Amino acid sequence: MFPKHNSSIKELHRHHIELNAK
């Protein structure tokens, strides 16, 4: 529905995963 918002969420998720991976 909101590709722009989805992109932001995906990026945030990626950051969270990277932080968790540390």
PDB file as gemmi writes it, atoms N, CA and C in Angstrom:
CRYST1    1.000    1.000    1.000  90.00  90.00  90.00 P 1                      
ATOM      1  N   MET A   1       0.845  -1.192   0.000  1.00  0.00           N  
ATOM      2  CA  MET A   1       0.000   0.000   0.000  1.00  0.00           C  
ATOM      3  C   MET A   1       0.888   1.252   0.000  1.00  0.00           C  
ATOM      4  N   PHE A   2       1.826   1.271   0.925  1.00  0.00           N  
ATOM      5  CA  PHE A   2       2.747   2.422   1.000  1.00  0.00           C  
ATOM      6  C   PHE A   2       4.186   1.968   0.748  1.00  0.00           C  
ATOM      7  N   PRO A   3       4.565   1.885  -0.509  1.00  0.00           N  
ATOM      8  CA  PRO A   3       5.921   1.441  -0.859  1.00  0.00           C  
ATOM      9  C   PRO A   3       6.989   2.267  -0.155  1.00  0.00           C  
ATOM     10  N   LYS A   4       6.765   3.578  -0.091  1.00  0.00           N  
ATOM     11  CA  LYS A   4       7.763   4.452   0.554  1.00  0.00           C  
ATOM     12  C   LYS A   4       7.905   4.053   2.028  1.00  0.00           C  
ATOM     13  N   HIS A   5       6.784   3.897   2.693  1.00  0.00           N  
ATOM     14  CA  HIS A   5       6.817   3.544   4.118  1.00  0.00           C  
ATOM     15  C   HIS A   5       7.432   2.151   4.288  1.00  0.00           C  
ATOM     16  N   ASN A   6       7.046   1.250   3.387  1.00  0.00           N  
ATOM     17  CA  ASN A   6       7.565  -0.112   3.452  1.00  0.00           C  
ATOM     18  C   ASN A   6       9.083  -0.094   3.359  1.00  0.00           C  
ATOM     19  N   SER A   7       9.594   0.740   2.489  1.00  0.00           N  
ATOM     20  CA  SER A   7      11.051   0.830   2.303  1.00  0.00           C  
ATOM     21  C   SER A   7      11.697   1.256   3.620  1.00  0.00           C  
ATOM     22  N   SER A   8      11.102   2.209   4.272  1.00  0.00           N  
ATOM     23  CA  SER A   8      11.658   2.717   5.537  1.00  0.00           C  
ATOM     24  C   SER A   8      11.665   1.596   6.577  1.00  0.00           C  
ATOM     25  N   ILE A   9      10.568   0.881   6.650  1.00  0.00           N  
ATOM     26  CA  ILE A   9      10.460  -0.210   7.631  1.00  0.00           C  
ATOM     27  C   ILE A   9      11.503  -1.282   7.329  1.00  0.00           C  
ATOM     28  N   LYS A  10      11.642  -1.598   6.046  1.00  0.00           N  
ATOM     29  CA  LYS A  10      12.622  -2.632   5.662  1.00  0.00           C  
ATOM     30  C   LYS A  10      14.024  -2.198   6.089  1.00  0.00           C  
ATOM     31  N   GLU A  11      14.337  -0.953   5.859  1.00  0.00           N  
ATOM     32  CA  GLU A  11      15.679  -0.454   6.217  1.00  0.00           C  
ATOM     33  C   GLU A  11      15.852  -0.524   7.742  1.00  0.00           C  
ATOM     34  N   LEU A  12      14.807  -0.136   8.455  1.00  0.00           N  
ATOM     35  CA  LEU A  12      14.881  -0.161   9.919  1.00  0.00           C  
ATOM     36  C   LEU A  12      15.082  -1.600  10.392  1.00  0.00           C  
ATOM     37  N   HIS A  13      14.358  -2.520   9.785  1.00  0.00           N  
ATOM     38  CA  HIS A  13      14.482  -3.934  10.145  1.00  0.00           C  
ATOM     39  C   HIS A  13      15.915  -4.400   9.920  1.00  0.00           C  
ATOM     40  N   ARG A  14      16.467  -3.973   8.774  1.00  0.00           N  
ATOM     41  CA  ARG A  14      17.838  -4.387   8.433  1.00  0.00           C  
ATOM     42  C   ARG A  14      18.791  -3.873   9.520  1.00  0.00           C  
ATOM     43  N   HIS A  15      18.589  -2.648   9.934  1.00  0.00           N  
ATOM     44  CA  HIS A  15      19.461  -2.068  10.964  1.00  0.00           C  
ATOM     45  C   HIS A  15      19.327  -2.872  12.260  1.00  0.00           C  
ATOM     46  N   HIS A  16      18.105  -3.221  12.596  1.00  0.00           N  
ATOM     47  CA  HIS A  16      17.851  -3.984  13.814  1.00  0.00           C  
ATOM     48  C   HIS A  16      18.560  -5.331  13.742  1.00  0.00           C  
ATOM     49  N   ILE A  17      18.455  -5.979  12.598  1.00  0.00           N  
ATOM     50  CA  ILE A  17      19.090  -7.290  12.409  1.00  0.00           C  
ATOM     51  C   ILE A  17      20.601  -7.148  12.545  1.00  0.00           C  
ATOM     52  N   GLU A  18      21.146  -6.109  11.919  1.00  0.00           N  
ATOM     53  CA  GLU A  18      22.601  -5.905  11.985  1.00  0.00           C  
ATOM     54  C   GLU A  18      23.022  -5.701  13.440  1.00  0.00           C  
ATOM     55  N   LEU A  19      22.249  -4.929  14.173  1.00  0.00           N  
ATOM     56  CA  LEU A  19      22.574  -4.664  15.581  1.00  0.00           C  
ATOM     57  C   LEU A  19      22.476  -5.963  16.379  1.00  0.00           C  
ATOM     58  N   ASN A  20      21.464  -6.756  16.078  1.00  0.00           N  
ATOM     59  CA  ASN A  20      21.273  -8.028  16.777  1.00  0.00           C  
ATOM     60  C   ASN A  20      22.404  -8.997  16.442  1.00  0.00           C  
ATOM     61  N   ALA A  21      22.870  -8.926  15.208  1.00  0.00           N  
ATOM     62  CA  ALA A  21      23.928  -9.840  14.763  1.00  0.00           C  
ATOM     63  C   ALA A  21      25.231  -9.548  15.514  1.00  0.00           C  
ATOM     64  N   LYS A  22      25.395  -8.295  15.908  1.00  0.00           N  
ATOM     65  CA  LYS A  22      26.669  -7.933  16.575  1.00  0.00           C  
ATOM     66  C   LYS A  22      26.871  -8.746  17.838  1.00  0.00           C  
TER      67      LYS A  22                                                      
END                                                                             
